Amino acid sequence: MSEQQSRPDEEATSRGGGDADRFAGTKDESLRSRDVTEGAERAPHRSMFRAMGFDDEDLSSPIVGVPNPAADITPCNVHLDDVADAALDGIDAAGGMPIEFGTITISDAISMGTEGMKASLISREVIADSVELVSFGERMDALVTVAGCDKNLPGMLMAAIRTDLPSVFLYGGSIMPGQHDGRDVTIVQVFEGVGAYAEGDMSGEELDELERHACPGAGSCGGMFTANTMASISEALGMAPLGSASPPAEDQERYDVAERAGELAMDCIENDRRPSDILSRKSFENAIALQTAMGGSTNAVLHLLALAGEADIDLSIEDFDEISRRTPKIADLQPGGNSVMNDLHEVGGVPVVLRRLLEADLLHGDAMTVTGRTLAEEIEELEANGDFPADDDIEADFLYTVDEPKEAEGAIKILTGNLAPEGSVLKVTGDDAFYHEGPARVFTNEEDAMEYVQSGEIESGDVIVIHNEGPTGGPGMREMLGVTAAVVGAGHEDDVALLTDGRFSGATRGPMIGHVAPEAAVGGPIGLIEDGDEITVDIPERDLSVDLSEEELAERREAFETPEPQYEGGILAKYGRDFASASEGAVTNPRLTRDL
């Protein structure tokens, strides 16, 4: 094989000398790669492999695909070639034939606040489709799925579930926090700085300094935003080894994790351990419990519903609220708090939170994991190996106990009412007892709402309503960190609410309600709201409503005209046509949307 790129603290090595004794001679007949590597009739196929440097030993080994979305478009993914190379080394050393192939990524942060953000959720589907296609077409036996930016993670997990090949999920790791004015900062402070600048509360010089120091290198955004939320959840689901989510992107430990992922993929092949053997209703309940306990991104609601659908596991949006009600919030990371993923890593990572939940009987310890051991057994193994500290030895002001939590309930709330009959999603970053009544300020797209916020016209008590930004209406269900951060930056974190049929970034904070369903484009009530209508947001009662009678809503519905699709051709039109409701995970898989 050709030489790999060198990684930090490691010389470049070549592949091809791994121990393939378990697979020596004739390949296991259960391996589907035999379709392209065995028999005289496959001589042309082997010739193609040999052109790429594969030898006899490789061709007698299981083929393990390593889909890699490395790109120079985002710091989340700029280093993934090195991460993937470490996984390739692990596969090769364990006797496999690693094959790396590419797939796309979209930088959510760079597309944020622009028309380009419509591509973000669509990229989740394209990633899943492309990995499924390549692994199917090239007859691969297993996968190590590499992921960096937000939609990479659910896209890769969806592909693993669809193919049901032995699979290990591998996160690229988080960026380190930047330093500005003596404090840790992340990209969210830059977005909020835009609002502060518009209000005259931050100078142009300070915003410029903040911009230059917030993102010091490679890795996904540092707080408990979408990428770190989904990476943490991958451990709770059992699709990634415990402790693999938190090592920073540019730390040697990240490459050690990657190499072990490659080795583990070979163990999964040998033991025929597949996603269908790992994922269950219990594992999804564990994932939701972790999400709510850590104050994870609202996007995880969308993605977990999509993953459950792919796995044919019954999960509904109401389950998130039920689990959140019984699961206290015990981690206080950005955006609600001040700490970042690296802070959690330094005290033991995600397993520290999982252990506290497990000991409080808030997790299913018997749920299976990718190692072949249960979640409880994995935690016990980590403790026995001294891989993370005893609970009494952990000192971290951002971690709480179940008995004395940050909040009595988890951070994720599902609100219903006459504005959201199919539900809406809120992540509480402030007061659990938040109640708000105010007049609607209605906008048909994010740009108009942003102009309103930055114009200085925003008033205490407002309820900003942005519709036609749902999966179908957008299309693509844009994230709106730009406008939500501008509201907070303008000093209205607690006295202005915002609701939309679109989405928010995991970095969003304040009373921002997204995923309102049904969406406006399919006749949902959010599309019937007019300026001045009185809106109520009641977190304790889980209510999102407008002060209109059923008769008034019916009259408006009768006069409602379905908006014309914004795109007539191309990928935006195709996926806009195919998306299901946000309450169903905004999936596009025909098997899942046929009866919706």
C-alpha positions as CSV (number, residue, x, y, z in Angstrom):
1,M,0.0,0.0,0.0
2,S,1.1,3.6,-0.5
3,E,2.4,5.6,2.4
4,Q,0.0,7.5,4.6
5,Q,0.2,11.0,5.7
6,S,2.1,11.4,9.0
7,R,0.2,12.3,12.2
8,P,1.3,14.2,15.2
9,D,4.0,12.3,17.2
10,E,4.1,9.5,14.7
11,E,6.2,8.6,11.6
12,A,4.5,7.6,8.3
13,T,4.1,3.9,7.9
14,S,3.0,1.6,5.1
15,R,0.2,-1.0,5.2
16,G,0.1,-4.6,4.1
17,G,1.9,-6.4,6.9
18,G,-1.0,-7.0,9.3
19,D,-1.7,-10.3,11.0
20,A,-4.4,-11.9,8.8
21,D,-4.1,-15.4,10.4
22,R,-7.8,-15.5,11.3
23,F,-8.7,-14.9,7.6
24,A,-5.8,-16.7,6.0
25,G,-6.5,-18.9,3.0
26,T,-10.0,-19.0,1.6
27,K,-12.1,-16.2,2.8
28,D,-15.1,-16.8,5.1
29,E,-17.9,-17.5,2.8
30,S,-20.2,-15.2,4.8
31,L,-18.1,-12.2,3.7
32,R,-19.8,-10.4,0.8
33,S,-16.5,-9.1,-0.5
34,R,-16.0,-12.6,-1.9
35,D,-18.3,-11.3,-4.7
36,V,-15.4,-9.2,-6.0
37,T,-12.2,-11.0,-4.8
38,E,-12.7,-14.8,-5.1
39,G,-12.6,-17.0,-8.1
40,A,-11.0,-17.0,-11.6
41,E,-13.9,-14.9,-12.9
42,R,-12.9,-12.1,-10.5
43,A,-9.4,-11.7,-11.9
44,P,-10.3,-8.4,-13.6
45,H,-11.6,-7.1,-10.3
46,R,-8.5,-8.1,-8.4
47,S,-6.4,-6.5,-11.1
48,M,-8.1,-3.2,-10.4
49,F,-7.4,-3.6,-6.7
50,R,-3.7,-4.4,-7.4
51,A,-3.5,-1.2,-9.4
52,M,-4.1,0.6,-6.1
53,G,-1.4,-1.3,-4.2
54,F,-3.4,-4.1,-2.6
55,D,-1.7,-7.5,-2.5
56,D,-2.6,-11.1,-2.0
57,E,-2.8,-10.8,1.8
58,D,-5.2,-7.8,1.4
59,L,-7.3,-9.6,-1.1
60,S,-7.8,-12.6,1.3
61,S,-8.9,-10.3,4.1
62,P,-12.3,-8.7,4.9
63,I,-12.9,-5.3,3.2
64,V,-13.5,-2.6,5.7
65,G,-14.8,0.7,4.3
66,V,-13.8,4.0,5.9
67,P,-16.0,6.8,4.6
68,N,-14.2,10.0,5.2
69,P,-15.8,13.5,4.8
70,A,-12.5,15.3,5.1
71,A,-12.6,18.8,3.5
72,D,-11.1,22.2,3.7
73,I,-14.5,23.8,4.0
74,T,-14.7,23.5,7.8
75,P,-12.4,23.2,10.8
76,C,-14.6,20.3,11.9
77,N,-13.3,18.2,9.0
78,V,-10.0,19.7,8.0
79,H,-8.0,17.1,10.0
80,L,-10.1,14.0,9.2
81,D,-7.6,12.5,6.7
82,D,-5.2,12.0,9.7
83,V,-8.0,10.5,11.8
84,A,-9.0,8.2,9.0
85,D,-5.4,7.1,8.5
86,A,-5.2,6.0,12.1
87,A,-8.3,3.9,11.7
88,L,-6.8,2.4,8.5
89,D,-3.8,1.4,10.5
90,G,-5.9,-0.3,13.1
91,I,-7.9,-2.2,10.5
92,D,-4.7,-3.3,8.7
93,A,-2.9,-4.4,11.9
94,A,-5.9,-6.5,12.8
95,G,-5.9,-8.3,9.5
96,G,-8.4,-6.3,7.4
97,M,-8.2,-4.7,4.0
98,P,-9.1,-1.0,4.7
99,I,-10.6,1.0,1.8
100,E,-11.1,4.7,2.3
101,F,-13.6,6.6,0.3
102,G,-15.0,10.2,0.4
103,T,-18.3,11.8,1.0
104,I,-19.5,15.3,1.3
105,T,-19.8,17.8,4.2
106,I,-21.5,21.1,4.7
107,S,-20.1,23.6,7.2
108,D,-23.1,24.7,9.3
109,A,-21.3,27.6,10.8
110,I,-20.1,29.0,7.4
111,S,-23.5,28.5,5.7
112,M,-25.4,29.9,8.8
113,G,-27.7,32.8,8.1
114,T,-27.5,32.4,4.4
115,E,-29.5,30.6,1.7
116,G,-26.8,28.0,1.8
117,M,-28.0,26.7,5.2
118,K,-30.9,25.0,3.3
119,A,-28.2,22.4,2.3
120,S,-27.3,21.4,5.8
121,L,-30.1,18.9,6.7
122,I,-30.1,17.6,3.1
123,S,-26.4,16.8,3.5
124,R,-27.4,14.3,6.3
125,E,-29.4,12.4,3.7
126,V,-26.8,12.6,1.0
127,I,-24.1,11.3,3.3
128,A,-26.2,8.4,4.4
129,D,-27.2,7.7,0.7
130,S,-23.6,7.9,-0.5
131,V,-22.1,5.6,2.2
132,E,-24.9,3.1,1.7
133,L,-24.3,3.2,-2.1
134,V,-20.5,2.8,-2.0
135,S,-20.5,0.0,0.6
136,F,-23.3,-1.8,-1.3
137,G,-21.8,-1.3,-4.7
138,E,-18.2,-2.3,-3.7
139,R,-19.4,-5.3,-1.6
140,M,-17.7,-4.1,1.7
141,D,-17.8,-6.3,4.8
142,A,-17.7,-3.6,7.5
143,L,-17.5,0.1,8.1
144,V,-15.6,2.6,10.3
145,T,-17.6,5.7,9.8
146,V,-15.7,8.9,10.3
147,A,-17.5,12.2,11.1
148,G,-16.8,15.8,11.9
149,C,-19.3,18.6,11.3
150,D,-22.9,18.3,12.6
151,K,-24.8,16.4,9.9
152,N,-21.8,14.0,9.3
153,L,-22.7,12.2,12.5
154,P,-26.3,11.2,12.0
155,G,-25.6,10.7,8.3
156,M,-22.9,8.1,9.1
157,L,-25.0,6.4,11.8
158,M,-28.0,6.2,9.4
159,A,-25.8,4.6,6.8
160,A,-24.5,2.0,9.3
161,I,-28.0,1.2,10.3
162,R,-29.2,0.8,6.7
163,T,-26.4,-1.4,5.6
164,D,-26.4,-3.3,8.9
165,L,-22.7,-4.1,8.3
166,P,-20.5,-4.6,11.3
167,S,-19.7,-0.9,12.1
168,V,-17.9,1.4,14.5
169,F,-18.6,5.1,14.7
170,L,-15.6,7.4,14.9
171,Y,-15.8,11.0,15.8
172,G,-13.2,13.5,14.6
173,G,-13.1,15.3,17.9
174,S,-13.8,18.8,19.2
175,I,-11.9,22.1,18.7
176,M,-10.2,23.6,21.7
177,P,-11.7,26.9,23.1
178,G,-10.2,30.1,21.9
179,Q,-9.0,32.8,24.3
180,H,-10.3,36.4,24.3
181,D,-10.2,39.0,27.0
182,G,-9.1,36.4,29.6
183,R,-11.9,33.9,29.0
184,D,-12.6,30.8,27.0
185,V,-14.7,31.6,23.9
186,T,-16.2,29.5,21.0
187,I,-18.0,30.4,17.8
188,V,-21.2,31.1,19.7
189,Q,-19.7,34.2,21.3
190,V,-18.9,35.5,17.8
191,F,-22.5,35.0,16.6
192,E,-23.7,36.7,19.8
193,G,-21.1,39.5,19.3
194,V,-22.9,40.4,16.0
195,G,-26.0,41.2,18.0
196,A,-24.1,43.1,20.6
197,Y,-22.4,45.1,17.8
198,A,-25.7,45.9,16.2
199,E,-27.0,47.2,19.6
200,G,-23.9,49.3,20.0
201,D,-22.8,47.2,23.0
202,M,-19.6,46.0,21.3
203,S,-17.1,47.9,19.2
204,G,-16.1,46.9,15.8
205,E,-12.5,46.4,17.1
206,E,-13.6,44.0,19.8
207,L,-15.8,42.0,17.4
208,D,-12.8,41.8,15.1
209,E,-10.6,40.5,18.0
210,L,-13.2,38.0,19.0
211,E,-13.5,36.8,15.4
212,R,-9.7,36.2,15.2
213,H,-9.4,34.2,18.4
214,A,-12.6,32.1,18.8
215,C,-11.5,29.2,16.6
216,P,-7.8,28.3,17.2
217,G,-7.6,25.1,15.1
218,A,-9.2,21.9,13.9
219,G,-12.2,20.2,15.4
220,S,-15.9,20.5,15.8
221,C,-17.5,23.4,17.7
222,G,-16.5,23.2,21.3
223,G,-19.6,23.4,23.4
224,M,-22.4,20.8,23.9
225,F,-23.6,21.8,20.4
226,T,-24.9,19.4,17.8
227,A,-21.6,17.6,16.9
228,N,-20.6,17.0,20.5
229,T,-24.1,16.1,21.4
230,M,-24.3,13.4,18.7
231,A,-20.8,12.2,19.5
232,S,-21.8,11.7,23.1
233,I,-25.1,10.1,22.1
234,S,-23.1,7.6,19.9
235,E,-21.6,6.2,23.1
236,A,-25.0,5.9,24.8
237,L,-26.5,4.2,21.7
238,G,-23.7,1.7,21.9
239,M,-22.3,2.5,18.4
240,A,-19.1,4.0,19.6
241,P,-16.8,2.8,22.4
242,L,-17.2,4.6,25.7
243,G,-14.8,7.5,26.1
244,S,-14.3,8.0,22.4
245,A,-16.3,11.2,22.0
246,S,-14.3,13.6,24.1
247,P,-10.6,13.5,23.1
248,P,-9.8,16.8,21.3
249,A,-9.4,16.8,17.6
250,E,-5.7,17.5,17.5
251,D,-4.7,15.4,20.6
252,Q,-2.7,12.2,20.2
253,E,-5.4,10.5,22.1
254,R,-7.8,11.2,19.2
255,Y,-5.6,9.1,16.9
256,D,-5.4,6.3,19.5
257,V,-9.2,6.2,19.6
258,A,-9.2,6.0,15.8
259,E,-6.8,3.2,15.7
260,R,-8.7,1.2,18.3
261,A,-11.9,1.8,16.2
262,G,-10.2,0.1,13.3
263,E,-9.2,-2.9,15.4
264,L,-12.7,-3.0,16.9
265,A,-14.3,-3.2,13.4
266,M,-12.4,-6.4,12.8
267,D,-13.6,-7.8,16.1
268,C,-17.2,-7.0,15.0
269,I,-16.6,-8.9,11.8
270,E,-15.2,-11.9,13.6
271,N,-18.1,-12.0,16.0
272,D,-20.7,-11.0,13.4
273,R,-21.8,-8.0,15.6
274,R,-24.0,-5.6,13.6
275,P,-26.0,-2.5,14.4
276,S,-29.2,-4.6,14.5
277,D,-27.6,-6.5,17.4
278,I,-26.7,-3.3,19.3
279,L,-29.6,-0.9,18.8
280,S,-32.8,-1.4,20.7
281,R,-35.5,0.6,22.3
282,K,-33.4,0.6,25.5
283,S,-30.3,2.1,23.7
284,F,-32.5,4.9,22.3
285,E,-33.9,5.6,25.7
286,N,-30.3,5.7,27.0
287,A,-29.4,8.2,24.3
288,I,-32.3,10.5,25.1
289,A,-31.5,10.4,28.8
290,L,-27.9,11.4,28.2
291,Q,-29.0,14.2,25.8
292,T,-31.4,15.7,28.4
293,A,-29.0,15.3,31.3
294,M,-26.2,17.0,29.4
295,G,-28.3,19.8,27.9
296,G,-27.6,18.5,24.4
297,S,-28.7,20.0,21.1
298,T,-32.4,20.1,20.0
299,N,-31.1,18.7,16.7
300,A,-30.6,15.4,18.4
301,V,-34.4,15.0,18.7
302,L,-34.6,15.2,14.9
303,H,-31.6,12.8,14.4
304,L,-32.6,10.2,17.0
305,L,-36.1,10.0,15.5
306,A,-34.5,9.5,12.0
307,L,-32.1,6.8,13.4
308,A,-34.9,5.0,15.1
309,G,-36.9,5.0,12.0
310,E,-34.0,3.5,10.0
311,A,-33.6,0.9,12.7
312,D,-37.3,0.1,12.7
313,I,-37.5,0.9,16.4
314,D,-40.7,2.6,17.7
315,L,-39.8,6.1,19.0
316,S,-41.9,9.2,19.1
317,I,-41.3,12.8,19.9
318,E,-43.4,12.4,23.1
319,D,-40.8,10.0,24.4
320,F,-38.3,12.8,24.6
321,D,-40.5,14.8,27.0
322,E,-41.3,11.8,29.1
323,I,-37.7,10.8,29.6
324,S,-36.6,14.4,30.1
325,R,-39.2,14.8,32.9
326,R,-37.6,11.9,34.9
327,T,-34.0,12.7,34.1
328,P,-32.3,15.6,35.9
329,K,-29.9,17.9,34.1
330,I,-26.5,17.2,35.7
331,A,-24.0,18.8,33.2
332,D,-23.8,22.5,32.6
333,L,-21.8,23.0,29.4
334,Q,-22.1,25.7,26.7
335,P,-24.4,27.1,25.5
336,G,-26.2,27.1,28.9
337,G,-23.0,27.1,30.9
338,N,-19.4,28.2,30.3
339,S,-17.5,24.9,30.0
340,V,-16.7,23.0,26.8
341,M,-16.1,19.4,25.7
342,N,-12.4,19.5,26.6
343,D,-13.3,20.4,30.2
344,L,-15.5,17.2,30.3
345,H,-12.7,15.2,28.8
346,E,-10.3,16.3,31.5
347,V,-12.4,14.7,34.2
348,G,-13.2,11.5,32.4
349,G,-15.5,12.3,29.4
350,V,-19.0,11.1,28.7
351,P,-18.7,7.9,30.8
352,V,-18.6,10.0,33.9
353,V,-22.2,11.3,33.1
354,L,-23.3,7.8,32.0
355,R,-22.0,6.3,35.3
356,R,-24.0,8.8,37.4
357,L,-27.2,8.1,35.4
358,L,-26.7,4.4,35.6
359,E,-26.1,4.4,39.4
360,A,-29.4,6.3,39.7
361,D,-31.2,3.7,37.7
362,L,-31.8,6.2,34.9
363,L,-30.2,4.1,32.2
364,H,-30.6,0.5,30.9
365,G,-27.3,-1.0,31.9
366,D,-28.1,-4.2,30.0
367,A,-28.2,-2.4,26.6
368,M,-25.6,-3.8,24.2
369,T,-22.6,-1.9,22.9
370,V,-20.3,-2.3,19.9
371,T,-17.7,-4.0,22.0
372,G,-20.0,-7.0,22.6
373,R,-20.4,-6.0,26.3
374,T,-23.3,-4.2,27.9
375,L,-23.2,-0.6,28.9
376,A,-22.9,-1.5,32.5
377,E,-20.1,-3.9,31.7
378,E,-18.3,-1.3,29.7
379,I,-18.4,1.2,32.6
380,E,-17.2,-1.5,35.0
381,E,-14.3,-2.3,32.6
382,L,-13.3,1.3,32.4
383,E,-13.2,1.6,36.1
384,A,-11.3,-1.7,36.5
385,N,-8.7,-0.4,34.0
386,G,-8.4,3.0,35.7
387,D,-9.5,4.7,32.5
388,F,-11.4,7.4,34.4
389,P,-11.5,8.6,38.0
390,A,-13.7,7.4,40.8
391,D,-16.7,9.7,41.2
392,D,-15.6,11.0,44.5
393,D,-12.3,12.2,43.0
394,I,-13.9,14.3,40.3
395,E,-13.9,18.1,40.9
396,A,-15.8,20.0,38.3
397,D,-18.1,22.9,38.9
398,F,-20.0,22.1,35.7
399,L,-21.0,18.6,36.8
400,Y,-23.7,17.8,39.3
401,T,-25.0,14.7,41.0
402,V,-28.4,13.2,40.4
403,D,-29.3,14.0,44.0
404,E,-28.3,17.6,43.7
405,P,-28.7,18.4,40.0
406,K,-28.4,21.6,38.1
407,E,-32.1,21.3,37.2
408,A,-34.6,18.7,38.4
409,E,-35.6,17.9,34.9
410,G,-33.7,17.4,31.7
411,A,-33.1,20.3,29.3
412,I,-35.3,19.0,26.4
413,K,-38.9,20.0,26.4
414,I,-41.6,19.1,23.9
415,L,-44.3,21.7,23.7
416,T,-47.7,21.1,22.1
417,G,-50.9,23.2,21.8
418,N,-52.9,24.8,19.1
419,L,-49.7,26.1,17.4
420,A,-47.9,22.8,17.5
421,P,-50.4,19.8,17.3
422,E,-47.5,17.5,16.3
423,G,-45.1,19.0,18.8
424,S,-42.2,21.5,19.0
425,V,-38.8,21.4,20.6
426,L,-37.1,23.6,23.2
427,K,-33.8,23.3,25.0
428,V,-34.0,25.1,28.3
429,T,-30.8,27.0,29.0
430,G,-32.3,29.2,31.7
431,D,-35.3,29.0,33.9
432,D,-37.3,25.7,33.9
433,A,-40.4,27.6,34.9
434,F,-40.3,30.0,32.0
435,Y,-43.6,31.5,31.0
436,H,-44.1,34.2,28.3
437,E,-47.0,36.0,26.7
438,G,-46.5,38.5,24.0
439,P,-47.5,39.8,20.5
440,A,-46.4,37.9,17.4
441,R,-43.9,39.6,15.0
442,V,-44.3,37.4,11.9
443,F,-41.7,36.8,9.2
444,T,-41.8,34.5,6.3
445,N,-38.1,33.8,6.3
446,E,-35.0,34.1,8.5
447,E,-33.5,37.1,6.6
448,D,-36.5,39.3,7.3
449,A,-36.4,38.4,11.0
450,M,-32.7,39.1,11.2
451,E,-33.2,42.5,9.7
452,Y,-35.9,43.2,12.3
453,V,-33.6,42.2,15.2
454,Q,-30.6,44.2,13.9
455,S,-32.7,47.3,13.1
456,G,-33.2,47.9,16.9
457,E,-37.0,47.6,16.6
458,I,-37.1,44.5,18.8
459,E,-39.1,45.1,22.0
460,S,-39.2,43.3,25.3
461,G,-42.2,40.9,25.2
462,D,-42.0,40.2,21.5
463,V,-42.6,36.7,20.1
464,I,-40.7,36.4,16.8
465,V,-42.4,33.9,14.5
466,I,-40.5,32.6,11.5
467,H,-42.4,30.3,9.2
468,N,-41.9,28.6,5.8
469,E,-38.5,27.4,7.0
470,G,-39.5,23.8,7.6
471,P,-38.2,20.6,5.9
472,T,-40.6,21.1,3.0
473,G,-41.1,24.8,3.0
474,G,-37.5,25.9,3.3
475,P,-36.7,23.5,2.0
476,G,-34.2,22.0,4.3
477,M,-35.2,23.3,7.7
478,R,-32.4,25.9,8.2
479,E,-30.6,26.3,11.5
480,M,-31.0,29.9,12.8
481,L,-28.1,30.5,15.2
482,G,-27.5,33.9,13.5
483,V,-30.9,35.3,14.4
484,T,-31.2,33.6,17.8
485,A,-27.7,34.8,18.8
486,A,-28.5,38.3,17.6
487,V,-31.5,38.3,19.9
488,V,-29.4,37.3,22.8
489,G,-26.6,39.6,21.9
490,A,-29.1,42.5,21.8
491,G,-29.9,41.8,25.5
492,H,-33.2,39.9,25.1
493,E,-32.2,36.4,26.2
494,D,-35.0,36.2,28.8
495,D,-37.7,38.6,27.6
496,V,-38.1,37.7,23.9
497,A,-39.3,34.3,22.6
498,L,-38.8,33.0,19.1
499,L,-40.6,30.1,17.4
500,T,-40.2,28.6,14.0
501,D,-40.8,25.5,11.9
502,G,-37.1,25.6,11.1
503,R,-34.3,24.5,13.4
504,F,-31.7,25.9,15.7
505,S,-28.0,25.3,16.2
506,G,-27.0,23.4,19.3
507,A,-25.3,26.6,20.3
508,T,-28.6,28.5,20.5
509,R,-29.7,29.6,24.0
510,G,-32.8,31.4,25.3
511,P,-36.5,30.6,24.9
512,M,-36.3,29.5,21.2
513,I,-38.8,26.9,20.1
514,G,-38.1,25.0,16.9
515,H,-39.4,22.1,14.9
516,V,-42.9,23.4,15.1
517,A,-45.1,20.8,13.4
518,P,-47.0,20.6,11.2
519,E,-44.9,23.2,9.3
520,A,-46.5,26.2,7.5
521,A,-45.9,24.8,4.0
522,V,-48.2,21.9,4.6
523,G,-50.9,24.0,6.3
524,G,-49.7,24.0,9.9
525,P,-51.1,26.5,12.3
526,I,-47.8,28.4,12.5
527,G,-48.5,29.6,9.0
528,L,-51.8,31.1,10.1
529,I,-50.3,33.5,12.7
530,E,-50.6,37.3,12.0
531,D,-48.8,40.2,13.5
532,G,-50.2,41.1,16.9
533,D,-51.7,37.7,17.7
534,E,-51.0,36.9,21.4
535,I,-48.7,33.9,21.8
536,T,-48.2,31.9,25.0
537,V,-45.1,29.9,25.8
538,D,-45.6,27.9,29.0
539,I,-42.8,25.5,29.8
540,P,-44.2,23.9,33.0
541,E,-47.5,23.1,31.1
542,R,-45.6,22.3,27.9
543,D,-47.9,24.6,26.0
544,L,-47.3,26.6,22.8
545,S,-50.5,28.4,21.8
546,V,-52.1,31.4,20.1
547,D,-55.1,33.2,21.6
548,L,-57.4,32.4,18.8
549,S,-60.5,30.2,18.8
550,E,-60.9,27.1,16.7
551,E,-63.4,29.0,14.6
552,E,-60.9,31.8,13.9
553,L,-58.2,29.3,13.1
554,A,-60.5,27.5,10.8
555,E,-61.4,30.7,8.9
556,R,-57.8,31.5,8.4
557,R,-57.1,28.0,7.3
558,E,-59.8,28.3,4.7
559,A,-58.1,31.4,3.3
560,F,-54.6,29.9,3.5
561,E,-52.8,29.4,0.2
562,T,-50.0,26.8,0.1
563,P,-46.8,28.6,-0.9
564,E,-45.3,27.6,-4.2
565,P,-42.0,25.6,-3.9
566,Q,-39.0,27.9,-3.9
567,Y,-37.0,25.6,-6.2
568,E,-38.3,23.9,-9.3
569,G,-35.4,21.6,-10.0
570,G,-32.2,20.2,-8.6
571,I,-31.4,18.7,-5.2
572,L,-33.3,21.3,-3.2
573,A,-36.5,20.6,-5.1
574,K,-36.0,16.8,-4.8
575,Y,-35.4,16.7,-1.1
576,G,-38.0,19.4,-0.4
577,R,-40.5,17.0,-2.1
578,D,-39.3,14.0,-0.1
579,F,-38.9,15.3,3.5
580,A,-41.3,14.0,6.1
581,S,-42.4,16.1,9.1
582,A,-39.9,17.2,11.7
583,S,-42.0,15.3,14.2
584,E,-41.0,12.1,12.3
585,G,-37.3,13.0,12.0
586,A,-37.5,14.8,8.6
587,V,-36.5,11.5,7.0
588,T,-36.5,10.9,3.2
589,N,-36.1,7.1,3.1
590,P,-39.1,5.9,1.1
591,R,-39.6,3.0,3.5
592,L,-40.3,5.5,6.2
593,T,-42.2,8.1,4.3
594,R,-44.5,5.9,2.3
595,D,-47.4,6.0,4.8
596,L,-46.8,9.5,6.2
